[in-house]
Amino acid sequence: MAGFPKITVYSSKASQWASVAHLTLAEKGYKPEEYDVEEIDLVGGENFNPEFLKIQPNGTIPALTSSELDKPLIESVDILAYLDKLRPDSRSLFPEDAAQRKKVDSLIAVVHQDQMSTNLILLGARDKTELDERKRGIWRQFVNNRQEKLEKYGAADPENPFYAPKTKENGQLHEVYNTEVGPAHERFFQDNHKGYKALSQGLQKLNSLLVLPYAAGEAVTAADFHIVPWLAHALWGAGGNFIDDFEPLEKLINKSDPEFKFGEVTKRWWRNISATPAFQQVFPELH
């Protein structure tokens, strides 16, 4: 398209935050020929490839490059804002009203807290039974792939400051997944138990901040397009029906917080946002 910048979105079907970009592209009416998608093998650990780290130094997904930008965008909020601004002829996903914009920022901040990381649901375990369930799924291989690639790429580029701390961090999880359960696992189990209690608090805060029909009021905003990927990933990780089955995730949380229930506001918001064209385009079936 003449005069339009060349855009590449670095994505992965396994990445929750990549959906922020795809929801924005759908909502703002981008045509397929107006951007490229570069799929990164997240499950295979290729997000740690030194070539990708030149684009995304955090080794996370998504990232975006544009022929009109001096450097890549590496945060989902910045990617959404750029794609939103590039389409000034359509309604902005960032409200002009200061109070509503503050609400949007607050909602986005909630799902990006450390205590809201879906790694807890996907990779965490509170006892041997839960850990064995994770090992029988894809997660043991996922952890092993990451460790293999971190060690491989770190050995090839030992001066890169990314690899040593990341290899150590993932190495702790790698050891949990590849050794017999014993006293060393108890700390891991206890930390995840505390993590679910914190997650319960985060979800209750989210429910208290949501304003219907959409996250911040009458129109879809950037807040919706950050909460959707988080909750979609969490429901999928817990084994729930993607559209409206909150029960499996509730049961997971109840093991640490027996009183937790998803708020009715959250459920009503989910029904509203899941009926939008952008949602249905990006998530046409179960995750």
N, C-alpha and C positions, 0 to 999 in steps of 0.2 A: 504494500500500500504506500503510494508516493507520499513523502513527507512524514510518515509515521515511523517512530523509532523501532529498531530491531530489538525485540524483547525475548529473553529466554528465561523460563521458570524452571529451576532445578527442584525436582519433585520426587516423591516415592509413594507408591500405593500403601506402604506400611507406615507412613508418617502421618500423625494426626494434624500437625500444624501446616503441612502442605495444603490441606483442604482450605485453609484461610485464603490462599491465593486463588484456588479454583472456584470457590464460592463467589469471590469478588469478580473474577472474570465472567462468570455466568450472570451475576446480578447486573453488572455494568454493560452487558451486551457485547462483549468482545467476540469477534469472529475467529474461527480456528486459524485462519491465515495471518492473523495479526500478532501471533506469538508462537514460540516454539516451547515444547516441554522436553527437558532432558531428564530421563528417568535414572535415578541413582539407586543402586542395589543396597538398600539399607539393611536388609536381612543378611546379606552377604558381607557386610562391613565395608562396602566400597565408599561410604561417606568419610572414611579415614584415608582414602587415597590421597597422596600428596598433591595430585593435580586438582582434586576437588577442594582441598584445603587452601589452595591459592584463591579460590572463589569464596569459599565459606570457611574462614579460619577456625570457627568453632566446631567444625565437623558435624553440623546439624542441618536439618532440612526444614523449611525451604531456603532458597536463595533466588535472587533475580538479578540478571544483568540487562542493561539497556544501552543502546548505542549513544544515547544522549546523557548517560550518567558517567561520572569519572570513576566510580567504584561500585562493586556489587552491593545490593541491599541484602542484609543477612538476618533481619528480624521480621517476623510476620506482620507486626504492626506497621513497620515502614513499608513493606511490600504492599500491603492493603492500601495505605495512604497514597502511594505512588500510582497504583492502578486506578484508584478512585479519582485522583487529580487529573490523570491523563484523559479522562472522559468528563469534561466539564459540562457537556450537553445533557447529562443525566443527573438525577438527584444524588447528592453527596451522601456518603455513608457516615459522615461526621457532622452532627447537628451544629447549626450556627448558634443556637441558644446556649449560653454559657453553663447554665445549670444542667441541661440535658447532656452537654458534652462532658461535664464532670461525671455524670452518671455512667456514660459510656466508658470513660477511662477507669472508673472504679470497678466496673464489671470485668473489663479486660484484665485488670490487675489481679482480681480474685483467682481466675483460672490459670494465671501464670505464677502463682505462688508455689514455692517448693513443696508445700504440704499437699498440693493438688496434683502432683506428678502422677500420671497414669502408670508409670513404671511400677508403682506399688501394686496395682491391680494385675499387671501383666507378669511381673517378675518376682514380686514379693511373696513371702510365705510366713505363716505364724506357727507352723508346726511341721512335723515330718510328712503328714498326710498331704498338706497343701504343697509342700515342696515336691513330693513325688508326682503330684498332678501336673505341676509346671514342667517337670522333667519329661513326662510322657507326651507333652505337647511340643510346640516348635521352639520353646524358649531356651532349652538347654543348647540346642544347635545355634540359636541366635547369639547367646552369650559366648559360645565357643568360637563362632565365626568372627565376632568382634575381637576376641583376644588374639586369634591367629593373625588377623590383618594388622592389628596394632603392633604386635611384635615384629611382623614382617616389615611393615613400612617404617617402624621406629628404628630397626636395625639398619635399614637402607639410608635413613636420614637422621642420624643420632643428634644432630645439632638443632633439629626442630624442637622448640620448647613444648609443642603440643603433646608429643607422644609419651614421654615419661610419666607425667601425672595421670594421663588418661589410661595408660596401660596398667598402672597401679590401681586406679579406681575400679576398672573393669575386672582386674585380676582378683580382687576380693570377692566379687560375685561369681567369677569363674571357679574359684576354690569352693564356694558354697555349693555350686551345682555339680561339682565333680569329685567330691569326697564323701565318705560315709558320714551320716548324721551323728554328731557327737557334741561334747560340751562347747566346742567352738561355734556351733550353729545357734546356740541359745541366744546370744547377743543379737544375731540377725533376726530370729523369731520375735524377740522382745521389741526391737526397733520397728518392725513391721506392725506389730500390735499397736504401738503408739502412733504409728503412721496412719492407721485406719481411724483412730480416734480423732486425729487432726483433720483427716479428710472429711469426716462427719461434720466437724465444725465449719469447714470451708463450704460444704454444700448447704448447710443451714444459712450461712451468711449470703451465699449466692441467691437462695430462695427469698431472703429478706430484701435484696436489692432489686430483683427483677420487677419491671413495670410492664404490665400487659397492655396490648396484645403481644408486643415484641419486647425484647430485653429492656429497652429504654423508653418505650412508649408506642406511639401510633405507627411508626415506620421502622423498617429494618435498618439497623446501623452496624457499624464495625463491631460492636459488642456481640451481636448475634453471631457474627461470622468467626468469633473466637470461642464462644461458648459451645456452639454446635460441634466443632471438631473434638473439643475436650470430651463432651458427654457421649458423642458417638463412639469414640475410642474406648471410653470407660465401660459403656454398655456392652460393646463387642467383647472387650477383655473379660468381662464377667460372665459371658455366655448368654446374654439376653437377646430377645428379639429386638432388632435394631430400632424399630419405630416406637414401640410403646411398652416394652416389657422391662420395667424397672426392678422387678422382684429379685433376679439373681444378684444384682449389684447391692440391693438392700440387704440381702442375706449375708453377703460377704462383709459388709460394714457392721451388721448386727452381731457378728461374732466378737467384735471389739466394742461396739456400742449398741447394746440390745434395744435401746429406745429409738434408734434412728429410723426415720421414714422420709422418703422424698416428699417435699412440700407440694401442695396442690398447685401453687403458682408455677413451680418448675414444670410440672406435668402439663399444665395448660399452655405454658409458653412453648413447650416441646411440640405439642400438637399443632400449634399455630405456625411455628417456623418450619416444621416438616412438611407443611402443605404448600410452601412457597415454590415457585418454579426453579429458583437457583438451587435449593436443597434437593429437589427431585432430580435435577440434572447431574449434580455432583454425587449424590448417593441414590442411584436408581434401584439398588437392592441392598441386601444385608452387607455389612462391611466385610 
